[in-house]
Amino acid sequence: MAAYQLEQKESLGILRLQAGGANALNYQVMEALAEGTKQAQAAKLKGLVLTGYDRFFSAGLDLIAVYEYDRKQMSGFLEDFDVVLQNFFALPMPVVAAINGAAAAGGCILALACDHRLMAEGNAVIGLNEIRLGLPLPASALEIARYALPAHHHAFILYGGKLLPAHEALRLGLVHEVVSAETLLETAWARLQEFTAHPGRPHATLKTALRGAALERMIKSAGAMREAFLEAWFNPEARQTIGEIRDKLLAKKASR
């Protein structure tokens, strides 16, 4: 199965990330996101719905894969992560997130980078839990969170590190709507049609104006924030915590 699928209907599309492994963020998932959005732009789509597969939107950083990286490899991965997130955040068309399942850490950032977010009712959770691993956020992730989240909830969401159910996420502004799982894609598609039912393509100009300052801060602080993340990532306490979680993930994978 391909790591992504782009379904097109008239001038709109649905980009489905389906890379397996809960769409945990690794090079394969980042390439799927980059290639899928590049294909959408080449097709001159006016808008896009982003969703996941099965019960996963994206489970955040692929700890199994990246735990083994040395400092140089991890630095390169973070640099690529920043670029992919910057480009997605700046995509010159409306993007609606149809959050069909778990959206943790980097997966939550991916949803926050969209213009409008719908989440399915059920057992799925969303949130920024990096701090529970002893980690800050890379520059792209921090600026996306700063842009998308209500300022008065920043401390609770970022410092608390909680993964929240749909209706709590709605109250705190992580998502804009909560709908049934059965109507998630239908409603997301309807919202996208509403956002794009205008002559021409004015969204690109509006989006650039709205997000320009955040993008400038991302680029300016990328190097310093990357170094801060690396210092935290290779801190012995964080390594132990991340290693323990990785071991549990490996054991769970082996038992399937």
C-alpha positions in Angstrom: 0.0 0.0 0.0 1.3 3.5 -0.9 2.2 5.7 2.0 -0.4 8.2 0.9 -3.4 8.5 -1.3 -4.7 11.6 -3.0 -8.4 11.5 -4.0 -9.5 14.2 -6.4 -12.9 15.5 -7.2 -13.3 18.5 -9.4 -10.9 21.1 -7.9 -10.7 19.6 -4.4 -8.9 16.7 -2.9 -8.6 14.4 0.1 -5.0 13.5 1.1 -5.0 10.3 3.2 -1.7 9.5 5.1 -1.6 5.7 5.3 2.1 4.8 6.0 1.3 2.3 8.7 2.8 2.4 12.2 0.1 4.8 13.3 1.5 7.4 10.8 4.3 8.0 13.4 6.5 10.8 12.0 9.5 9.4 10.2 11.1 10.0 6.8 8.4 7.9 5.1 5.5 9.9 6.5 7.2 13.2 6.0 7.9 12.3 2.3 4.3 11.2 1.9 3.1 14.6 3.2 5.5 16.5 1.0 4.8 14.4 -2.1 1.0 14.4 -1.5 0.8 18.2 -1.2 3.2 18.7 -4.2 0.8 16.5 -6.2 -2.2 18.5 -5.0 -0.5 21.8 -6.1 0.5 20.3 -9.5 -3.1 19.3 -10.0 -4.0 23.0 -9.2 -6.5 21.9 -6.5 -8.2 24.8 -4.7 -8.4 23.0 -1.3 -7.5 19.8 0.6 -8.8 17.6 3.4 -6.0 15.9 5.4 -6.8 12.7 7.2 -5.3 9.4 8.4 -6.2 5.8 8.2 -8.0 3.3 10.4 -7.9 4.8 14.0 -4.8 6.9 13.5 -4.3 10.5 12.3 -0.6 10.6 13.4 0.9 9.3 16.6 3.8 11.8 16.7 7.5 11.1 16.4 8.5 7.6 15.4 10.5 6.8 18.6 11.4 3.3 17.3 13.2 4.7 14.3 14.8 7.9 15.5 16.0 6.7 18.9 19.0 5.1 17.3 20.1 8.3 15.5 23.3 9.9 16.5 23.4 13.7 17.0 24.3 14.4 13.4 21.5 12.2 12.1 19.0 13.6 14.5 19.9 17.1 13.6 19.4 16.3 9.9 16.0 14.7 10.7 14.9 17.8 12.7 16.0 20.1 9.9 14.0 18.1 7.4 11.0 18.1 9.8 11.1 21.9 10.0 11.2 22.3 6.2 8.3 19.9 5.6 6.2 21.5 8.4 7.0 25.0 7.1 5.9 24.1 3.6 2.7 22.5 4.8 1.8 25.4 7.0 2.3 27.8 4.1 0.4 25.7 1.5 -1.5 28.3 -0.6 -4.9 26.7 -0.3 -7.4 26.0 2.5 -6.6 22.7 4.3 -9.2 21.0 6.6 -8.0 18.4 9.0 -10.3 15.4 9.4 -8.9 14.0 12.6 -10.0 10.4 12.5 -7.9 9.0 15.3 -5.0 9.6 17.6 -3.1 12.9 17.0 -0.3 13.1 19.5 2.7 15.4 19.6 3.9 15.9 16.1 0.6 14.5 14.9 -1.2 17.3 16.8 1.1 19.8 15.2 0.2 18.5 11.8 -3.5 19.0 12.6 -2.8 22.5 14.0 -1.1 23.5 10.8 -4.4 23.1 8.9 -6.8 25.9 8.6 -9.8 24.2 10.1 -9.9 21.1 12.3 -12.7 18.5 12.8 -12.3 15.6 15.2 -14.3 12.4 15.4 -16.1 11.5 18.6 -14.9 8.3 20.2 -11.7 7.2 21.9 -9.2 9.3 20.0 -7.1 11.8 21.8 -5.1 14.9 20.7 -2.4 16.9 22.4 1.2 18.1 22.7 2.8 15.7 25.1 6.5 16.3 24.2 7.1 17.8 27.6 6.4 14.5 29.3 9.4 13.1 27.5 11.5 16.1 28.7 11.4 17.7 25.2 10.7 21.2 24.0 9.3 21.8 20.5 11.2 22.4 17.3 10.8 25.9 15.8 8.2 24.9 13.2 6.1 23.1 15.8 6.3 25.9 18.4 5.2 28.6 15.9 2.4 26.5 14.5 1.1 25.9 18.1 1.5 29.6 18.9 -0.4 30.6 15.8 -3.2 28.0 16.0 -4.0 27.8 19.8 -5.8 30.4 21.9 -3.0 32.3 23.7 -4.7 31.9 27.1 -4.5 28.1 26.8 -0.8 27.9 25.8 0.5 27.1 29.2 -2.1 24.5 30.0 -1.6 22.7 26.7 2.2 23.0 26.4 3.2 22.7 30.0 0.6 20.1 31.0 1.4 17.8 28.1 -2.0 16.1 28.3 -3.6 14.0 25.6 -7.2 15.2 25.4 -10.5 13.6 24.3 -12.5 15.3 21.5 -14.8 17.5 23.5 -12.1 18.7 25.9 -10.0 19.5 22.8 -12.9 21.5 21.4 -13.2 23.5 24.7 -9.5 24.4 24.6 -9.4 25.3 21.0 -7.3 22.4 19.6 -10.2 21.6 17.3 -13.0 23.7 15.8 -15.7 21.0 15.6 -16.5 17.5 16.9 -18.6 15.2 14.8 -19.5 11.6 14.6 -16.9 9.3 13.0 -19.5 8.3 10.4 -19.9 11.9 9.2 -16.3 13.1 9.7 -15.1 13.1 6.1 -18.5 14.3 4.8 -18.5 17.3 7.1 -14.8 18.1 6.4 -15.6 18.0 2.7 -18.6 20.3 3.2 -16.4 22.8 5.1 -13.8 22.7 2.4 -16.4 23.4 -0.3 -17.6 26.4 1.8 -14.1 27.8 2.1 -13.4 27.4 -1.7 -16.7 28.5 -3.1 -15.3 31.8 -4.4 -14.1 33.0 -7.7 -10.4 32.9 -8.4 -7.8 31.8 -5.7 -7.8 34.6 -3.1 -6.8 32.1 -0.3 -3.1 32.2 -1.2 -2.8 35.9 -0.6 -4.8 35.8 2.6 -2.9 32.8 4.0 0.5 34.4 3.3 -0.6 37.5 5.1 -2.1 35.7 8.0 0.8 33.3 8.5 3.8 35.3 7.3 5.0 36.5 10.7 4.8 32.9 12.1 6.8 31.6 9.1 9.4 34.3 9.6 9.8 33.4 13.3 10.1 29.7 12.3 13.0 30.3 9.9 14.7 32.8 12.2 14.7 30.5 15.3 15.1 27.1 13.6 18.8 26.7 14.3 18.6 27.7 18.0 15.5 25.7 18.7 17.0 22.6 16.9 20.0 22.8 19.2 17.8 23.1 22.3 15.8 20.1 21.2 19.0 18.1 20.6 20.3 19.0 24.1 17.1 17.8 25.6 16.9 14.7 23.4 20.3 13.5 24.4 19.9 14.4 28.1 20.3 11.1 30.1 17.0 11.5 31.9 15.1 12.0 28.6 17.0 9.2 26.9 15.9 6.8 29.7 12.3 7.9 29.4 12.2 7.7 25.6 14.1 4.4 25.7 11.5 2.9 28.1 8.6 4.0 25.8 10.5 2.7 22.8 10.9 -0.7 24.5 7.2 -0.9 25.2 6.4 0.0 21.5 8.8 -2.7 20.3 7.2 -5.3 22.7 3.8 -4.4 21.5 4.9 -4.6 17.9 6.4 -8.0 18.5 3.3 -9.4 20.1 1.1 -8.7 17.1 
